[in-house]
Amino acid sequence: MNDVLTDDDLVLLRAALQFWSEELEPHGPSTWQPYLDRQIQVRRGRCAELRQTLLNCELRYAAVERDADRFKQVALYHSPLAAALSATSDDAVVALVLIPVTA
């Protein structure tokens, strides 16, 4: 289950987005383009927005059919292991689901 994102991974992603916002963004595209795996336009402030989005989400997992792009069952789990155990066939994979937190 090492290839599934965890809550700790989200903490790391938020930290990376904060670093980008504070240390790379002020210096412009020539500074950050080498870190991207393809050329994209990054709007000023976008990384801070993404960080805020991730702060306002809860992580859940589900079992989905690999080729059918649909849920094996209508259930979300708090751990990737629980989602994997819920799979009823070998063609199921664990999917990451971000749920927006409501205030």
Secondary structure in CASP SS format (residue, H / E / C, confidence):
PFRMAT SS
TARGET T0000
AUTHOR 0000-0000-0000
METHOD secondary structure of the structure
MODEL  1
M C 1.00
N C 1.00
D C 1.00
V C 1.00
L C 1.00
T C 1.00
D H 1.00
D H 1.00
D H 1.00
L H 1.00
V H 1.00
L H 1.00
L H 1.00
R H 1.00
A H 1.00
A H 1.00
L H 1.00
Q H 1.00
F H 1.00
W H 1.00
S H 1.00
E H 1.00
E H 1.00
L H 1.00
E H 1.00
P H 1.00
H H 1.00
G C 1.00
P H 1.00
S H 1.00
T H 1.00
W H 1.00
Q H 1.00
P H 1.00
Y H 1.00
L C 1.00
D C 1.00
R C 1.00
Q C 1.00
I C 1.00
Q C 1.00
V C 1.00
R C 1.00
R C 1.00
G C 1.00
R H 1.00
C H 1.00
A H 1.00
E H 1.00
L H 1.00
R H 1.00
Q H 1.00
T H 1.00
L H 1.00
L H 1.00
N C 1.00
C E 1.00
E E 1.00
L E 1.00
R E 1.00
Y E 1.00
A E 1.00
A E 1.00
V E 1.00
E E 1.00
R C 1.00
D C 1.00
A C 1.00
D C 1.00
R C 1.00
F E 1.00
K C 1.00
Q C 1.00
V C 1.00
A C 1.00
L C 1.00
Y E 1.00
H C 1.00
S C 1.00
P H 1.00
L H 1.00
A H 1.00
A H 1.00
A H 1.00
L H 1.00
S H 1.00
A C 1.00
T C 1.00
S C 1.00
D C 1.00
D C 1.00
A E 1.00
V E 1.00
V E 1.00
A E 1.00
L E 1.00
V E 1.00
L E 1.00
I E 1.00
P E 1.00
V C 1.00
T C 1.00
A C 1.00
END
